[in-house]
Amino acid sequence: MLDPMNRLTADDDLFVKLHHMYPNLLATQVAWVFDEPLPREFWQKFTDHLAHGFVARRVRKTRIPFARPWFDQLQIPIIVNEDTEPVPADGYLDWLWQKGDFEVDPYNGVIANVCIAPTTDGGQIVTYVVSHIIADGGAGLRALKDAIARFDADLPVSYEESSGKQVGTTPDSKLVEVRGHLVDAGRQLRAAGIGLGRAWKARHVTGKPRNPRPAEPRLHFDGEWTPASVILEVPVADVERIAEQRGGTVNGVMVALCTGLLGRSGRVTEGTKVRVEVPHALRSGDGDASANNTTALPIQVTYRSGGKIDLVEIRDAIRTAGQAYKDPSRTPPIQHLQPIQMMLPLPVLRYLSRTAKNPEALVSNMGEVIQSVSTIGGVKARIVVGRPRLGLAPVDLYRSLEAGVNLFTGNDGKTMMLNINGCDPDRFPTRESLQKMIVDEFNDWGLTPNFWGC
């Protein structure tokens, strides 16, 4: 018998449990700036398509041991929130962060927020924020592209005819539902046994080492803290020129800039090997119904100050990491234990999370894919931005996670837009401190950053 439900993956489950510990800590956010304002009715009609599409899902649970939670359709609408106060160009970034601050309830379906506001130059700024429980970047773009296509074609709102049909639902028959849970419980137990066996075989495999976070300095903060975040622009041609001159790639330049910022902050010293995570999409196409389906390829990059990081080293490291990922014998044991991770109750995971670490450096290059959602209803946005939105949390949480710098970028063929987050409170305490380091690091590479929205 087949399980009729769309079950959460290990990554989905981890984000659910993270939400219980630190609500709305991580979300996926897309924003547009238009030259002319569009009426609220326009945006509500578009949002209705989103509310019946690929990310219109809520989480449901069962009491049957070992059976995984599953996704079901939303039962509440997503209402467009409209601000009347015009947002200045240097206030875009603060406005975007504020609109990502909403009460997420994955079980009742409060999972997304859509907001619009006029801009002081007579245009309009729009943001769509969705909990990472429900969507990684790939899922968010899948939902937006489908909603835009249906909106442009003036098709009716529909779960059955849109990508919403992939969300799944709960069988009408309780007997069929219970049988599905029993089937999934059995599969999970088998997966746990297989995972244990593979982990044992891979017990001598180790991942790329990371550098310990220095204990000093330790700054004082009042209340909670959110990572320093900036968005900036650089010409694609300048980045391509540097990559060609140095024997690397555009992606390699992004990795080098991120590594350079980590070193410039004092987290690592000259000649240190830095572990950099490079996200790798596992989504198999439009038929993939998962909410989160991304892994990270770890590489090591030698930090050199003054814009001297070796792009050839980065290019070779990324190629080697991609080959290693395809070889199960080189997979660290922890990766094989994901089925067991899903079985752990929240109190146990909360205890184990005390030693959990975030990447010291993470770099994601979306290329031009973000441009696929730049035009809505035949109106092209002046700017479209995709980024992770990081929430407020106790300062000591960010310290204990030992996160460093993450960089997300996309481009329109002419201009690269980079979202850079400084996640170490003692090295990037403010946006201004991060901006100064960015200017210095980029200048060493022959780049001039143009900060956007702040």
N, C-alpha and C positions, 0 to 999 in steps of 0.2 A: 504493500500500500504506500502511496506517495503522501508526503506531508503537504497539506493544502495551503499552509501559511508561509509568508515571507519572513523568515527568521532573522533576528539581528546577528550580525557578524561579531567576531571578537572585538574589532575596533569599535563598532556601534555600542556594544555592551560596556566597553571601557569608558566611552564618553558619557553614557548614562550614569555610571558609578561616579565618575568625576563630577558630574552635575550635582549628585547628592552631597558630595563633600564640599564643592566650591561652585555654587550655582552661577551659570552663565559666564564661566571663566573664558570660554573660547567659542566664537561664532564665525560664520562665513558672511562677509559683507560685500555687496556690490553697490556702487554709487554712480550716478549720472549727473552731469551738469548740462542744461539745455539753454540755448540762446533766448528762447521764448517760453513763457509759462504755458503749461497745458492744464486744463480744468481737472478738478478733483474727480469728476465723473469718468474722465478718460482713464485715470489711474486706478479707480475702483474696478472698472470693467477689466482692466489688465490684471489686477490683483486677484479677481475672481477666478481667472484662469490658473494663476499660481496656486490658489487654494483648492484646486481640483487636479493638480498636476503631480509631477514626479516627487516633489518634497512635501506634498500635502499628506503627511503621515503622523500618526501618534503611536506611542509604545503601549503594548498590552502585555500582561504577565499571567502566568498560570501557577497554581500551587503544586503541580505535578513535578516531583524532584527531577532535576537535570534537564528538563525541557526548557528550551530558550524562549525568551520573550519574542514577540513578533510585532510587525507593523500592521496597523489598520488605518482606514481612511479617517480624515478629520471629520468632526461633527460640528465644528464651529467655524464661522467665517473669519477671514483676515480683513480687518477694517483699516483703510488708509487713514493715517493721522496727518492732519494738515496744520502746519505752523503759519501764522500770518506775519511774524516778524521777519523782515528780510535778513538774509545771511550774507555778511561781507566775504569777499574772496579770501581774506586772511583768517576767516572763522570757519571755513569748510570742514577742516579736520576735527575741530572741537565739536561741531554740530554732528558730524558722522559718529563720533564716539558716543555722544550723549544719546543718540537715537538707537544705539545698540544696547542701551541699558534698559531692559524690560524683563518682567517676571516670566521666566520660561517654565512651562509645565508640560513635559513630554507625554504625560499620561492623559491629560485632558485636551491636548492638542494646541496649547499656546506655544508655538514653536517659531514664529516669524513676526517681523515688524516691517511695515512699509510706511515711510514718512516722506512728505513733500514740503517744500518751503520756497518762497520767492528769494531771489538773490538781489543784492543792492544794485546790480547793473541791469536789472530788468529781466533776468532769466529765471531759471528754476533749478533747484538741487533736489535730487530724489535718492533715497536709499532703501535697499532691501537687505534685511539682516535675518539670517536663519541659524538656529542653534546647530552646532557641529554634531549633535546627536543625530540630527536628521539629514545633514548634508555636508560632505566635504566640497572642495572647490569644483570637482568634476560633476558631482550631483547637482550642485547649485546652478552650474552653467547648463546642464541638461534640462533642468526645470525651466530656466529662463528662455532658452531657445525654443522649447516646445510651446510655452505660453505666448511668446512673441509671434510664432508662426500661426497659432490659432487665432490670436487677437487680430493680426493683420488680415487674415482670411475671413474675419467676421463670423467665425464658427461659434456654435453655442458652447457654453461652459459644460464640461462633461468629464467625469472620471473614466467612463467606459471607452470613450473615443480618443482620449489624450494619453500622455505618458503616465497619467494617474492610475491607469489600469495595472501598472507594474507594482504599485504600492502594496497590493494585496488586501485581503480583508479576513474576517472571521467567518467560518462556515455557519450557515443558518442552523444546521443540525448540531446539537450538543454532542451527540455520539461521534459524529465525524470529527468535531473539534478535539474531543478527548483522545480519539484514536491517533490523530495527528500529533498530539503532545507525546503520547507513548512512543510513537515512531521516532520522534525527534530525540526523546530521552535515550532511547536505545542507540541511536546514531552517535549521540554525544558521548556516551559511555565507551563505545567502540573507538571513537576519535581520541578520547583521553588515553585509552590503552595504547593505541598506535603512537600517539604523541610521546608517551613515556618511553616507549621502546626506541623511538628515533632520538629522543633527547639523550638516552643512555649511550646510544651509538655515537652521538656527537659530543659526548661529555668533554672531549679534549679540544673541541673547537672553541675558540674565543673570538669575540668581536674586536673591532678596533678600539684601543684604549682611549679614554678621555682624560683631560687634565683636571686635577682637583681645583676647586675654586678657592683662591687665596682668602684667608679669614679677614684680612685687613685691606683697605680701610672699612670701617663700619659706620655709616652715616646715621644721623637721627632723622626719623620721619614721624610726623603726627598723623595718626590714623592709617588707613589702608593706602595702597600704592598700586598704580597701573604702569606697565612699561612705557618708557619714552618712545613715542612713535612719530615718524615723519613720512611724508610722501614727497618725492622729488622727480625731476625730469632731467634726462641727458639725451643728446642726439644719438640715434642708433649708429649713424655713420662714424661717430667718434669712438664708440665701443668696438665696432667692427675693425676700425683702423688699428686700435691697440691690440686686438686679438690677432690680427694678421701679422703685425710687426713682431709679436712675442711668441708666435708659433702655437697659439691656443685657439680657444673658441669664445664666443660671446658668453656662453654659460660659464666658462672658466674665468672670465673677467669678473663676473658676478660673485663667484666663489672667492676669488682673490680679494675683492673689495670687502666682503663680509669677514674673511679671515683677518684682513688688515685692520678693520675696526676693532675686532676682538683684541688683537695685539696692542693697538694704540690705547685701548682702555686700561691696559695693565693686567688683563687676565692671564696673558701668556707672555713669555719673553722671547727674545731673538733666537731663532733656530728651533723653537718648539714645534713638535708635530701636533697639529690641531685636528680633532675629529670633526668633520663637516658632514651633516646629513643632507643628502640630495633626494627630495621626494620623487617617487617613481609610481606613476598611475598604473593600477592593475585592472581598471575598468575595461571590460571586454567589448564594450560597444553599447548601442542603444538598448540591447536586450538585458543588460546587467541591471538588476533591480536593487542593488545594495545602496545604502546611504553613504557608507565610508568604505572606500576600496583603494587605499593608497599605502604604499610602504615607503621606507627611506633607505637609500643606498649609502652606507657609511664609507667615507674616504678619509685619508690623512693628507693634510697639506702643511708644508713647512712654512712657518711664519717668518717673513723677512720684512723689515721696516723699509720705509722710503719707496714704496711701490715696486719692490723687487721680488715679490712672490712669483715663483716659476709657473707659468701657464702650461708649459709642456708637462710638468709633473701632475698638474690637475687634470689635464686631458687624459693622460695615461691612467691615472687613478680612477677616474669615472668609468673608463672602458673596462678596467679590471674588476671594478665593483659590480658592473652589469653582468659580467661573465660569472662571477662568484655567486650572484643571486640565483642564477639558473641551476646551480649545482647544490642539491640537498645536502651533500656530504660536508659542505662548507657553511651550513646554516647553524648558528649558535643554538644551544639547547633550549634557551628560553623561548625561542620562536616556535618550537614544537609543542610547547605547553599551553598554547592559547585555549584549547578546549577545557583544560583544567582551570585556567584563569576565569573562564565564564561561570564555572561552578562555585567559585569562592563567594561566600556571603560578604556583604558590604563591610561589616566590622573587621573581618580578616583582611580584606583589601585595604581598608583604611590603615590598619597596622602596617601592612607591607609597604604602603605608599610612602612611609617615612623615609625610605631609602631610594625612592624613585627619582630619576634625573631626567631633565629635559636636555635637548641638544645644546652643546656649547656654541655651535654655529649651524644654521640651517639656511639653505638657499633653494628657492623654487622659481623656475623661469617658465611662465605660461606662454611665452611667445606672443603671437597675434591672436590667439584663440578668444581673448576677451572682446575683441572687436566683433565677434559673431553676435553679441548682444548689445551693440552700440546704437542700433536703430530700432525704435519701437513705434508702431503705428505709422510708419513712413517718416518719422521725425528722427534725424540723426543727432545724437548727443555731441556736444563740443568735447566733452571728456567722459570716459568711462573708466572706473577704477575697481579692481577686485583685490580684496585683502582679508587677512584674518583680523578679527576684532578681539582684543584681549581685555579682560575685565579687571575690576578692582579685587584685591585680595590682600591678606596680611603680608607685610614686608618680609617677614621671616619665611613665609611660604615660598616666595620667589627666590630668597636666598637658599633655602634647602633644596629647591629644584635645580639650582646651579645653572639655570639658563643663561645664555650669553647674548648673541645677536642672531636675529633671523631677518632674511631679506626675501621679498617676493616681488617679482617683476613681470611686466607684460609690455607690449609695444604695438604701435599702429603702423609699423614699417618705417616711420620717420623718427618718432620720439619714444624713448623707453621711460616708463613710469615705475619707480621703485618705491615700495613701502618697506621701510627699515624700522625694526623694533629693537630697542636696547632693553633687554629683559633682566639685567643685573642692576638692582637699585643702588648699589654702592659705586658703580662705575658709569651708569647712565641715569643719574637721579632725576634729570629734567630733560625736556625736549631741547632746550638751548645747549646743554652739555653734549647731547648726541649730535646736534647740528654742527657744532664746532669741530668735532672729530670727523664728521663726514666731509666737511669742506677741506680739512687738512689731508685726509686720506685720498679723496678724489683728486685733489690738486697734484698729489704725488704721482698719480697715474695719468695726468694730463687731461683730467675731466673737470668740468665746472658744473656743479649741481645747481639746479634752479628749483628751490623749494616751492611746493604747491600747497595751498589751502591753509597756510599758517604764517 
